[in-house]
C-alpha cells in the first residue's frame, strides 16, 4: 500500500475507485470476497481505492474502524493507494483521526455532513481533524455551496488539503458556477470529479479537473481506466464512446439508489459476493435484481472484451 505523501501525480495516476465492502451473513467483514474485488480492480489497471459512501463508512461502528482499516491496508497491493473515510460528524471525525494517526494512510476523506453544520464550524472541524491526524485530508463537496470557495482556498493554502472530491450533481455539468469559482481559487490539480463516468468528460474537459472517482469501475475497471487516459490525452470522442457503456448501470443507480445498486451489481456480475448491506442501508428488492444483473453482466462482458482487444 502506498504510504508516501500525496502528490499531484498520485491523484491523476488512476481512476479513484469507490468500492463497496463485502460482508458475511452476520455482517462481519468478509475478507476473502473483499480481496477478490480488490484484485479485480488492480488487474484492471486501477491503483486507487477510496472507501467512503459505497463502503457504507457512514454506518461503520467505531468499534470496527481500526480492524477494517488494518485489513484494507494489508489487502491492497504494494502499488495501490487506499483512502479511508472519517466522519461525517465531528465526534466521529476526532475519534477516527486518533485511530488513523497510528496507521500509515497518507490521507483520509472527510465524509460530507448534511445536518447540522455551519460553514465556519465545518472549516474548524476539518482543521482540528487534520491537526489531530497529523496529515492532510480530502475534502468531499457534495452539496451546492457546501463550503465557501474562499474557505476551501484558505484550507489548501494552509497545507491541510490533499485533494478535493467535487460531487455536486447538475442537470448540465458544464453549467456550474460553484465549481467555476472553486477552480479560480484552488489549483485544479487538487480537484477530482466525484460523480462517476457520467459528468467526467465535462469536468475534466471544461473545468480542467485532474481525475474522476467511480463506483461502476468496480464492475468494469479496464474501460474506466481507458476513459481517464482518453481524457488526459484530450481524445473526447474516444472518451464519449466509453462513457456511454456505463450509462445503463448508472441510470439504475440513479433510480434505485447508487450505493445499493453498486453493492449488488458486483455480486450479480459474479465478481465477488458482497453479501448483505450494513444498516441503515439495505440490498435490492428481488424484483429489482434482474435488471441490475443484466446491466452489470453486460458491462463486465464489454470490459473483458476490452481486455482481449
Residue pairs with C-beta under 8 A, 6 or more apart in sequence:
1 73
1 74
1 76
1 77
1 78
1 80
1 81
1 82
1 104
1 105
2 10
2 79
2 80
2 81
2 82
2 106
3 104
3 105
3 106
4 106
5 106
5 136
6 106
6 107
6 136
6 162
6 163
8 189
8 190
8 210
10 48
10 81
11 163
11 189
11 190
11 192
11 210
11 211
12 189
12 210
12 211
12 232
13 47
13 48
13 211
14 45
14 46
14 47
14 48
14 81
14 211
14 225
14 228
15 46
15 48
15 211
15 212
15 213
15 214
15 217
15 221
15 224
15 225
15 227
15 228
16 48
16 50
16 83
16 165
16 192
16 211
16 212
16 213
16 214
17 41
17 46
17 48
17 49
17 50
17 213
17 214
17 215
17 217
17 218
17 221
18 50
18 51
18 52
18 53
18 54
18 55
18 213
18 214
18 215
18 217
18 218
19 37
19 38
19 41
19 49
19 51
19 54
19 55
19 215
19 218
19 266
20 37
20 54
20 55
20 56
20 215
20 218
20 259
20 262
20 263
20 266
20 274
21 29
21 34
21 51
21 55
21 56
21 68
21 274
21 278
22 29
22 30
22 33
22 34
22 36
22 37
22 272
22 273
22 274
22 275
23 29
23 30
23 274
23 275
23 276
23 277
23 278
24 30
24 275
25 275
25 276
27 276
27 278
29 64
29 67
29 68
29 71
30 273
30 274
30 275
31 71
31 75
33 272
33 273
33 274
33 275
34 71
34 72
34 75
34 272
35 75
36 271
36 272
37 218
37 266
37 271
37 272
37 274
38 49
38 75
38 76
38 77
38 80
40 218
40 221
40 271
40 272
41 49
41 217
41 218
41 221
42 76
42 77
42 80
43 221
44 217
44 220
44 221
44 222
44 224
44 225
44 303
44 307
45 221
45 222
45 225
46 217
46 221
46 224
46 225
47 77
47 79
47 80
47 81
48 80
48 81
48 83
49 72
49 76
49 80
49 81
49 82
49 83
50 83
50 85
50 109
50 213
51 57
51 72
51 82
51 83
51 84
51 85
52 83
52 85
52 109
52 111
52 140
53 85
53 111
53 258
53 259
54 215
54 218
54 258
54 259
54 262
54 263
55 85
56 259
56 277
56 278
56 281
57 84
57 85
57 86
57 111
58 88
58 111
59 278
59 279
59 280
59 281
60 68
60 278
62 92
62 95
62 96
65 96
65 99
66 99
66 103
68 84
69 84
69 99
69 100
69 103
69 105
70 103
72 82
72 84
73 82
73 103
73 104
73 105
76 82
81 106
82 105
83 105
83 107
83 108
83 109
83 138
84 100
84 105
84 108
84 109
85 108
85 109
85 110
85 111
86 92
86 93
86 96
86 97
86 100
86 108
86 109
86 110
86 111
86 129
87 93
87 96
87 110
87 111
87 113
87 129
88 110
88 111
88 112
88 113
88 114
89 113
90 125
93 110
93 125
93 129
94 128
94 129
94 132
96 108
97 108
97 129
97 132
97 133
98 132
100 108
100 133
100 135
101 132
101 133
101 134
105 135
106 135
106 162
107 135
107 136
107 137
107 138
107 162
107 163
108 133
108 135
108 137
108 138
109 137
109 138
109 139
109 140
109 165
110 126
110 129
110 137
110 138
110 139
110 140
111 140
112 140
112 141
112 142
112 143
112 146
113 122
114 143
117 125
119 147
119 148
119 151
122 146
122 147
123 147
123 151
123 154
123 155
126 137
126 139
126 155
126 160
127 155
127 158
127 160
129 137
130 136
130 137
130 160
135 162
136 159
136 160
136 161
136 162
137 160
137 161
137 162
138 161
138 162
138 163
138 164
138 165
139 147
139 152
139 155
139 161
139 163
139 164
139 165
140 164
140 165
140 167
140 194
141 147
141 152
141 164
141 165
141 166
141 167
141 168
141 182
141 194
142 167
142 168
142 194
143 168
144 168
144 178
145 178
146 168
149 178
149 181
149 182
149 184
149 185
149 186
150 185
152 161
152 164
152 182
152 185
152 186
153 185
153 186
155 161
156 186
156 187
156 190
161 190
162 190
163 190
163 191
163 192
164 182
164 186
164 190
164 191
164 192
165 192
165 194
165 213
166 179
166 182
166 191
166 192
166 193
166 194
166 203
166 209
167 193
167 194
167 195
167 213
168 176
168 178
168 179
169 195
170 176
170 199
173 198
173 199
173 202
173 203
173 206
174 202
174 206
176 207
179 203
179 207
180 207
182 191
183 191
183 207
183 208
183 209
188 207
188 208
188 209
188 210
189 210
190 210
191 207
191 209
191 210
192 209
192 210
192 211
192 212
192 213
193 199
193 200
193 203
193 204
193 209
193 211
193 212
193 213
194 212
194 213
195 212
195 213
196 212
196 213
196 214
196 215
196 216
196 246
196 250
197 212
197 214
197 216
197 224
197 227
197 242
197 243
197 246
197 247
197 250
198 243
198 246
198 247
198 250
200 212
200 214
200 227
200 228
200 231
200 239
200 243
201 231
201 236
201 239
201 240
201 243
203 209
203 212
204 210
204 211
204 212
204 231
204 232
205 231
205 234
205 236
211 228
212 228
214 224
215 253
215 258
215 259
215 262
216 224
216 246
216 249
216 250
216 253
216 262
216 265
216 299
217 224
217 225
218 262
218 265
218 266
218 271
219 249
219 265
219 266
219 269
219 271
219 296
219 299
219 300
219 303
220 245
220 246
220 299
220 300
220 302
220 303
221 303
222 303
222 306
222 307
223 242
223 245
223 246
223 302
223 303
223 306
224 242
224 246
226 242
226 306
227 239
227 242
227 243
230 236
230 238
230 239
230 242
231 239
245 299
245 302
246 299
248 295
248 298
248 299
249 261
249 265
249 292
249 295
249 296
249 299
252 261
252 291
252 292
252 295
253 261
253 262
256 284
256 288
256 292
259 277
259 281
260 277
260 281
260 282
260 283
260 284
261 284
261 292
263 274
263 277
263 281
263 283
264 274
264 283
264 284
264 289
264 292
265 292
265 293
265 295
265 296
266 272
266 274
266 296
267 273
267 274
267 275
268 289
268 292
268 293
268 296
268 297
269 293
269 296
269 297
269 299
269 300
270 297
270 300
271 300
276 283
277 283
284 292
